[in-house]
Amino acid sequence: MGKILLLIIVGVVVYAVFRKYQRSLNKPPASAREQSVEDMVKCAHCKVNLPRSEAIYSGGEFYCTPEHQKLGRT
């Protein structure tokens, strides 16, 4: 009876390790996650950092809002 119980426990452990390995194959590689990193820029008026895609580029400077764009560099 003890040998059968031991075989069942070993089988469950092997199955769990196999499932964990399969799940790890579905994750994207680290390099794919790093490609989503975006450059940060600083608002010329208030000096707040924000993603480049959200910034307003005007006159060679980046701004966080249209109001700061109108006010210009401090």
Backbone hydrogen bonds, N-H to C=O, Kabsch-Sander energy under -0.5 kcal/mol:
donor,donor_aa,acceptor,acceptor_aa,energy
5,L,1,M,-2.0
6,L,2,G,-2.2
7,L,3,K,-2.3
8,I,4,I,-2.2
9,I,5,L,-2.2
10,V,6,L,-2.4
11,G,7,L,-2.3
12,V,8,I,-2.3
13,V,9,I,-2.2
14,V,10,V,-2.5
15,Y,11,G,-2.3
16,A,12,V,-2.4
17,V,13,V,-2.4
18,F,14,V,-2.3
19,R,15,Y,-2.4
20,K,16,A,-2.2
21,Y,17,V,-2.1
22,Q,18,F,-2.1
23,R,19,R,-2.2
24,S,20,K,-1.8
25,L,21,Y,-1.1
26,N,22,Q,-0.7
26,N,23,R,-0.8
27,K,23,R,-0.5
27,K,24,S,-0.6
32,A,29,P,-0.8
33,R,29,P,-1.2
34,E,30,A,-1.9
35,Q,31,S,-1.0
36,S,33,R,-1.0
37,V,34,E,-1.5
41,V,50,L,-2.9
43,C,48,V,-2.5
44,A,62,F,-2.9
47,K,43,C,-1.5
50,L,41,V,-2.5
52,R,39,D,-2.5
54,E,51,P,-1.3
55,A,51,P,-0.8
55,A,52,R,-0.8
56,I,63,Y,-3.0
57,Y,55,A,-0.5
58,S,56,I,-0.6
58,S,61,E,-2.9
61,E,58,S,-1.6
63,Y,56,I,-2.3
69,Q,65,T,-1.7
70,K,66,P,-2.1
71,L,67,E,-2.1
72,G,68,H,-1.8
74,T,44,A,-1.3
